[in-house]
Amino acid sequence: MNKKLKFKRNAPCPCRSGKKYKKCCEGKVDWDHIANDAPHKAMRHLSICGKNLIFLSLCANILGFDPSERKISWPTVKKAITPQVVQAIHLAVMTVWPDEDDLMRVLREEADDMSGLYVGTYDLDAVRKGVTRHCLYSDSILLVDPFTYARHINDEYNPLIKPEQYITDTLKCLRLWFGFAPWISAGIVRFIRTRDDFDLKLKWECIGIQEERCKQHPELGAALEAEAKGRLQAMEERMVGESMLRLPDDYMADVLRQTCTEQEVQDFLKHMKKKREADPYYAGPADGHMRHSELTRETTGANYEMAKRTALTTGSYLITDLAYRWKEIEIDRKGSHIDDGNWTPFAKAFHGTQLKCLDNVPLERALELRENGCLEKMRGFMRRVWSVAERNDPYTKENIETLTAELQHHISEAEAEWKQIDLNLVKWVTVELAGGGGTAVALGKPGWMPAVVLAATGQLIHAGMKRLSFKKRFPAGFFIDCR
């Protein structure tokens, strides 16, 4: 007879929230019963982090990888992508997120933490900037799952019925998920879904409110049009490059032979082969032949109205890299009732600051803030800096320059103090070893070395204490190691 599982109070909670069982689900969810007799019920009791980890594991299995592998070879992912894999992954999305009730359960649980909800450009580099910057003062960053939720999609565009149309789109979504896998495991990044995936009436209601807001505020419509033109131009340029990769080799060879030598033709085909291998989203045949058409899909995670309603549930502030989205937030800020902590204006200025030490902050540095209990201190530091930088209009672009200068001042001040600590220690050791020690030897005193060692030990202890107090006195010192 198999031994039944029993979860201990000090063990990690089975919902995978990162908390201990006694401080999370004990007394609320009977995990002993679920684990032993009703595993099919587990999904409805997992935290967002738990759902994310399960989804990553499901994707790895579908692609034929060991879920425990820390690094997954992207060229191998591209080779593994087939219409059947696309279909299976989109089915996994629906398995992890079964319905609206389950979604609302986990979103409400987020209200206990301070989180930022990112609704901007869903490109890996753009999202990485949002995550690595804003995790420095937030408990977590919420990202809207970019995968299409297939339940209410028309058959003509449904990834479960026509998965071949979603090959490239699936690769883009997977790259984002796998790119943040370590951050998910650390509990910093959490992918969520929004209610309009399950409620079509709500989706159209939010779209209607968006359209009405644009009519009432012409400046918002102008900002949206300008943003759309820029994104459309970038999309067209990208599509031209992608189309070149998809042209059949024999077609390109026939065109080139009209003006080029055979050697030049072959060199060009080799070049295109390398380009296809290097492109993160090209997963077609090696000869460039495409046997099906694909959809090109762009997302910002959610429109503003849906993002606002989600933030009201999770207690989040909003983050974006889109000018028109900031304009939406600014126009609606008085009546939105979101972001009681007033972090959104700071987030706009902080997102635009031009400091290299804020670009791509490594995971281990973000974890250090949490493990050392310094996250709240960093928030306090950010608040103090923002109180100096903020103008009457909290959303003005001038705040970006002022905040950048203010942060740079604090970082430079911390750097100067750190260098002085090291300089003073080096000077003392040099004097003691070159001066005091030399004199002792000349006088023939055999006990000089222990005296120097004891003195040096005292100075090292003193320097160590100054270093320990350094981060308390200079919170901006955190950014020195991020350069």
ChimeraX attribute file (.defattr): number of C-alpha atoms within 10 A of each C-alpha:
attribute: neighborCount
match mode: 1-to-1
recipient: residues
	/A:1	3
	/A:2	5
	/A:3	6
	/A:4	10
	/A:5	12
	/A:6	11
	/A:7	16
	/A:8	13
	/A:9	14
	/A:10	11
	/A:11	12
	/A:12	17
	/A:13	23
	/A:14	23
	/A:15	23
	/A:16	22
	/A:17	18
	/A:18	17
	/A:19	15
	/A:20	18
	/A:21	21
	/A:22	15
	/A:23	12
	/A:24	18
	/A:25	19
	/A:26	16
	/A:27	10
	/A:28	8
	/A:29	14
	/A:30	12
	/A:31	24
	/A:32	15
	/A:33	14
	/A:34	15
	/A:35	17
	/A:36	13
	/A:37	11
	/A:38	11
	/A:39	11
	/A:40	9
	/A:41	13
	/A:42	15
	/A:43	17
	/A:44	18
	/A:45	21
	/A:46	22
	/A:47	22
	/A:48	28
	/A:49	23
	/A:50	23
	/A:51	26
	/A:52	24
	/A:53	19
	/A:54	18
	/A:55	19
	/A:56	20
	/A:57	17
	/A:58	19
	/A:59	23
	/A:60	19
	/A:61	13
	/A:62	19
	/A:63	21
	/A:64	13
	/A:65	17
	/A:66	12
	/A:67	18
	/A:68	9
	/A:69	10
	/A:70	9
	/A:71	11
	/A:72	15
	/A:73	9
	/A:74	15
	/A:75	15
	/A:76	12
	/A:77	18
	/A:78	20
	/A:79	13
	/A:80	16
	/A:81	19
	/A:82	17
	/A:83	19
	/A:84	14
	/A:85	19
	/A:86	27
	/A:87	21
	/A:88	18
	/A:89	25
	/A:90	21
	/A:91	17
	/A:92	18
	/A:93	20
	/A:94	14
	/A:95	13
	/A:96	20
	/A:97	22
	/A:98	14
	/A:99	15
	/A:100	15
	/A:101	12
	/A:102	15
	/A:103	19
	/A:104	16
	/A:105	16
	/A:106	20
	/A:107	20
	/A:108	15
	/A:109	14
	/A:110	21
	/A:111	15
	/A:112	10
	/A:113	13
	/A:114	18
	/A:115	26
	/A:116	30
	/A:117	27
	/A:118	25
	/A:119	24
	/A:120	24
	/A:121	18
	/A:122	22
	/A:123	15
	/A:124	16
	/A:125	13
	/A:126	13
	/A:127	19
	/A:128	18
	/A:129	16
	/A:130	26
	/A:131	27
	/A:132	21
	/A:133	20
	/A:134	23
	/A:135	21
	/A:136	23
	/A:137	23
	/A:138	22
	/A:139	19
	/A:140	24
	/A:141	26
	/A:142	24
	/A:143	22
	/A:144	20
	/A:145	20
	/A:146	23
	/A:147	20
	/A:148	19
	/A:149	20
	/A:150	20
	/A:151	15
	/A:152	12
	/A:153	14
	/A:154	10
	/A:155	12
	/A:156	9
	/A:157	15
	/A:158	19
	/A:159	27
	/A:160	21
	/A:161	15
	/A:162	16
	/A:163	20
	/A:164	21
	/A:165	20
	/A:166	25
	/A:167	25
	/A:168	22
	/A:169	20
	/A:170	24
	/A:171	20
	/A:172	18
	/A:173	18
	/A:174	19
	/A:175	18
	/A:176	19
	/A:177	22
	/A:178	18
	/A:179	16
	/A:180	21
	/A:181	19
	/A:182	15
	/A:183	22
	/A:184	22
	/A:185	16
	/A:186	17
	/A:187	21
	/A:188	23
	/A:189	25
	/A:190	27
	/A:191	18
	/A:192	21
	/A:193	24
	/A:194	20
	/A:195	18
	/A:196	17
	/A:197	18
	/A:198	20
	/A:199	14
	/A:200	12
	/A:201	9
	/A:202	14
	/A:203	17
	/A:204	12
	/A:205	14
	/A:206	19
	/A:207	15
	/A:208	12
	/A:209	13
	/A:210	16
	/A:211	11
	/A:212	11
	/A:213	17
	/A:214	16
	/A:215	12
	/A:216	10
	/A:217	12
	/A:218	11
	/A:219	15
	/A:220	20
	/A:221	18
	/A:222	13
	/A:223	18
	/A:224	19
	/A:225	13
	/A:226	14
	/A:227	15
	/A:228	13
	/A:229	11
	/A:230	11
	/A:231	14
	/A:232	12
	/A:233	11
	/A:234	11
	/A:235	14
	/A:236	11
	/A:237	12
	/A:238	11
	/A:239	13
	/A:240	11
	/A:241	11
	/A:242	15
	/A:243	11
	/A:244	14
	/A:245	22
	/A:246	21
	/A:247	15
	/A:248	15
	/A:249	20
	/A:250	13
	/A:251	11
	/A:252	15
	/A:253	17
	/A:254	11
	/A:255	11
	/A:256	16
	/A:257	13
	/A:258	8
	/A:259	10
	/A:260	12
	/A:261	11
	/A:262	12
	/A:263	10
	/A:264	14
	/A:265	19
	/A:266	15
	/A:267	12
	/A:268	16
	/A:269	18
	/A:270	13
	/A:271	11
	/A:272	20
	/A:273	16
	/A:274	11
	/A:275	14
	/A:276	22
	/A:277	16
	/A:278	11
	/A:279	13
	/A:280	16
	/A:281	19
	/A:282	21
	/A:283	22
	/A:284	21
	/A:285	13
	/A:286	15
	/A:287	16
	/A:288	23
	/A:289	15
	/A:290	15
	/A:291	10
	/A:292	8
	/A:293	10
	/A:294	16
	/A:295	12
	/A:296	11
	/A:297	10
	/A:298	13
	/A:299	14
	/A:300	19
	/A:301	22
	/A:302	20
	/A:303	16
	/A:304	21
	/A:305	21
	/A:306	20
	/A:307	22
	/A:308	23
	/A:309	17
	/A:310	22
	/A:311	25
	/A:312	19
	/A:313	18
	/A:314	24
	/A:315	25
	/A:316	29
	/A:317	25
	/A:318	27
	/A:319	26
	/A:320	23
	/A:321	20
	/A:322	16
	/A:323	15
	/A:324	20
	/A:325	22
	/A:326	22
	/A:327	17
	/A:328	21
	/A:329	20
	/A:330	17
	/A:331	15
	/A:332	16
	/A:333	15
	/A:334	9
	/A:335	7
	/A:336	15
	/A:337	12
	/A:338	22
	/A:339	20
	/A:340	11
	/A:341	10
	/A:342	12
	/A:343	18
	/A:344	24
	/A:345	24
	/A:346	22
	/A:347	21
	/A:348	23
	/A:349	23
	/A:350	23
	/A:351	18
	/A:352	15
	/A:353	21
	/A:354	15
	/A:355	14
	/A:356	11
	/A:357	16
	/A:358	19
	/A:359	17
	/A:360	16
	/A:361	22
	/A:362	12
	/A:363	15
	/A:364	12
	/A:365	16
	/A:366	20
	/A:367	19
	/A:368	13
	/A:369	18
	/A:370	17
	/A:371	11
	/A:372	8
	/A:373	11
	/A:374	18
	/A:375	20
	/A:376	15
	/A:377	15
	/A:378	18
	/A:379	14
	/A:380	14
	/A:381	16
	/A:382	19
	/A:383	15
	/A:384	11
	/A:385	18
	/A:386	22
	/A:387	12
	/A:388	12
	/A:389	21
	/A:390	19
	/A:391	14
	/A:392	7
	/A:393	11
	/A:394	18
	/A:395	20
	/A:396	14
	/A:397	13
	/A:398	14
	/A:399	25
	/A:400	22
	/A:401	15
	/A:402	19
	/A:403	24
	/A:404	18
	/A:405	16
	/A:406	16
	/A:407	20
	/A:408	18
	/A:409	13
	/A:410	17
	/A:411	20
	/A:412	15
	/A:413	14
	/A:414	22
	/A:415	17
	/A:416	12
	/A:417	17
	/A:418	18
	/A:419	10
	/A:420	12
	/A:421	15
	/A:422	12
	/A:423	11
	/A:424	13
	/A:425	15
	/A:426	11
	/A:427	10
	/A:428	14
	/A:429	17
	/A:430	12
	/A:431	12
	/A:432	16
	/A:433	15
	/A:434	11
	/A:435	11
	/A:436	16
	/A:437	16
	/A:438	13
	/A:439	14
	/A:440	16
	/A:441	13
	/A:442	8
	/A:443	9
	/A:444	9
	/A:445	11
	/A:446	9
	/A:447	10
	/A:448	16
	/A:449	15
	/A:450	10
	/A:451	13
	/A:452	17
	/A:453	13
	/A:454	11
	/A:455	15
	/A:456	17
	/A:457	12
	/A:458	12
	/A:459	16
	/A:460	14
	/A:461	12
	/A:462	13
	/A:463	16
	/A:464	13
	/A:465	11
	/A:466	14
	/A:467	16
	/A:468	11
	/A:469	11
	/A:470	18
	/A:471	16
	/A:472	12
	/A:473	13
	/A:474	17
	/A:475	18
	/A:476	22
	/A:477	21
	/A:478	19
	/A:479	20
	/A:480	13
	/A:481	9
	/A:482	14
	/A:483	11
